Amino acid sequence: MPELPEVEVTRLGIKPHIEGRSVSGVSILDGRLRWPVPKSLPKRLLGQRLSTIERRGKYLLLKMDTGHLLIHLGMTGVLRVLPTADGVKPHDRVMIHFGEISLRLHDPRKFGAVLWHPFSKGAIDNHPLLKKLGPEPLAAEFAGDLGAERLFRFSRKRTVAVKSFLLAGQAVVGVGNIYCSESLFEAGIHPRLPAGKLTKAQCERLAKSVRDVLTKAIKAGGSSLRDFVDAHGEPGYFMMQTKVYDRANEPCRICKSPIVQIVQAQRSTYFCPICQRR
C-alpha cells in the first residue's frame, strides 16, 4: 500500500504539470472504488482551476475554485499525468483532463478514492477522513521537542505495542509498516515494548528517527513494494536502503546478528534482537 513517502513522491511528481491549470473535462471510467466516485464530479469540476496540490497523511488534496478533491491511492493505486490522447488502459478508473494532458487514477484493486468536499461544508481538515489524523511528521508541529512531547503524552497508560501505537496514526500520521520497523530500529526500541513504557529519551529518539526515515524514503522515491511507481512510472528505491525491513535472517548492519521477523496485528515486523533489546 502506498504510504506517506509514496504519496508525497506522487504529489511532487504531478504538481509541476497540472497545478495552476483548469479542468477541461472529467471521465469516470469505473466509479466503483472504496467509496463511489460522485456522479456529479464532471459537472462540478468543469472549468475549475487547480490552485494547489497538498497532502494530508496518505490523502492528496487538490484545491479547486469551490472545494477540494480528495484522492487516496488505496492498495495499488497510481496517479500519473499522461497525454489526453493516450489510449485508456485496463484498470484506469478516473481521468481529470487539463487540455492536452490528463491526471489518471490507475487502480487495479479499486480500494482508492476520489471524493469531493465543497468549501460550503467547512474546512477540509474537518472532513471525516481527515479530522482524526495525527500531526504531519515532517511539519513544524512535529519538529524538535514537539514531536517527542506528543509521542510521550499520547503513549501514557497505553498497553498496546509501540509498533501498533505508531501505525494507528493518531500520535503521528503516515508511519506505515515499512517505516515503522525502520524507525524503531533507528531509535533502538523493541517493537513489542508497550507504548506506555516509552521513556522521554526513547520518545526523543523515536520522533527524530521517524522524521529521518521518512525524509530518506521520499528522497529515494518511496518503496516499490506492491508495484508502486511514481508519477513518471519509475519505482522507488528505498527498499534497497532498509536496515531491517524484509531482511529476515540477514545480518544486522550494525551488530551482525540475524534480523528477526515476527507478526503483529497480522503484519510483518522486522527488528534486531541485540540493537533493540526489550
GIZI-V552601 format. One record per helix or strand of 3 or more residues. SS is the DSSP state (~ for helix, > for strand). FROM is the first residue (numbers start at 1). LEN is the number of residues. If there is no record, write none. Layout:
BEGIN
SS FROM LEN
SS FROM LEN
END
This chain:
BEGIN
~ 4 15
> 25 4
~ 41 5
> 52 5
> 59 5
> 67 6
> 78 6
> 92 7
> 101 6
> 113 6
~ 119 3
~ 124 3
~ 140 3
~ 145 11
~ 162 6
~ 177 11
~ 195 3
~ 200 20
~ 225 3
~ 238 3
> 258 7
> 267 6
END
